Structures are given as C-alpha cells and as structure tokens.
Amino acid sequence: MTSDLELLNEARRLLKKGTRLALCTVIEKKGSGPREAGTKMIVSEDEETYGTIGGGAIERTLINVCMDALKERTPRTVTFNATGEKKTGMVKMGLMCGGEVSVFIDTLEPDLQLILVGAGHVALSLARLADIMGFQMTIIDDDCTLANKERFPMAERIVTGDVVKVVSELILSSSDFVVVAYGDHKREYVALKSMIEKKPAYLGLLSSKAKAATFVKRLRTEGISEAHLKILHAPIGLAIGAETPEEIGISILAEIIQYKRTKRE
C-alpha cells in the first residue's frame, strides 16, 4: 500500500513536471467502506492515479469527478452512497455495501513557469513584474551581457547560446507561459514555431500587427493547425496604450493574468 509520504513525494514530482493534480482525501465514512478517513489518492490531469481509496465503482466515478474539478479548477466534496437508498446530494452507486463515503477533492496547480526568449528591456521589465506575481522564470538569449544573474537575479534559470538550438531542446509542460521577445525576426520565427509545437498554456510574441500577421500566415502555410494557433497571442499584451518597456511589461503580464484566470479548458 502506498504511504502518505510516497504519495506526497509523487505529487511533488508531478507538480515540478508541470502536471496538474487532484488530491483526494476520504474525510468521512459511515457504515461499510473499503478505506478509513484520511486515506488519500492522487488523480493527474492525464487520468493517471496514485494510491487508492479502495478501487471499484466508487474509485472509477471519483476519477470522473476529479476531471471535472481540474477542468473547473474548483475544489469540492463528493459523497458516494452505497446504501441502496436514494439520498439527496449524494452520488448513488447502485451498490448494496451499506455505507457512505465522503471525499474532499483539492486541485493542485504546479508553480507558474514563465519562459522568456529574449533578454532585452521589455523582457527585463516583465521579469521584474512576474517575480512579484510568483512566477518561476527561465531566460533564454544568445547575449550573455544581457542574459545574466546581475540583470536577472530573480531568474531560476538562465540559458545562453544559440536561441534556435536552445529552444528546440527545451522541454515545456502544458501549464507553462512563454513570451518571445527576441527581436531578430528570422531566429524569432523559428523559435516561435518550435515553441508552438510544444503546446504550452500560453505563447506570446512581442511584435507589430504586421509582423504578427506575417508570422501567423507563414505558420499556417507550414502546417501549424488552428488548434495550435489558439495559444498564440500576437501582438502580445492588452491594448492599454503602452509605450515604455515598463508599460509594455505591465500590458503583457495583465494579459497573462487575464488568460490564466479565464482559461478553463
């Protein structure tokens, strides 16, 4: 049987990988039931399970409830009724075990990850603001005079070298936020295409409307699907009339927050 420590270590590993989780805890048992109060189980957004509340029909139903909780990003309590009687507010299982089991489902989100491709003035302003919001950050640039710990002390990781190569080797999760603010349109486009194929939660491009339209048209021509393009925000940032790097950083972070708060799929 999986211990609580093993279960929590697994949760930590999955969260660090960027996987969203539902943590299920039996909070009450009346009558017959397979496990006691305090029993825990993890259900990942991929429907993988770790630990068990006892298996069977109740656990299969619980996994479906967890998927709803993760989609809606809302914790909840569900009570399974295996008494054979109809009771309001409970999930009737069609079983005759004679018990009721209540499970609290908490939704766990991985740390917010922001990957900045480019280390110029706008990226620096955005990084300072994102640090206040609790983002873990990776900075990517080929210029070590820009991408370094002196300029970006808040960054968890700074990677210098050929931007196209670095981005192609980067591993992203479906909960990561990416901002491309590099400046060289040739390498910027290749980096953007590589990023969009990795399916992060959000991908923004710092650009003019004309460049954004050109890039999007080219991406379509080269086989990028509309489903992939849905995550692309180009030009990046809310339309607040921003002009300075600081103002542009605010507009970008505001759009990221808006997206994070309203996205439910």
Beta strands, then each sheet from edge to edge (+ up, - down):
strand 1: 21-30
strand 2: 40-44
strand 3: 49-51
strand 4: 76-81
strand 5: 91-92
strand 6: 100-108
strand 7: 113-117
strand 8: 136-141
strand 9: 157-160
strand 10: 177-180
strand 11: 202-205
strand 12: 232-233
sheet 1: 3+ 2- 1+ 6- 4+ 5+
sheet 2: 9+ 8+ 7+ 10+ 11+ 12+
end
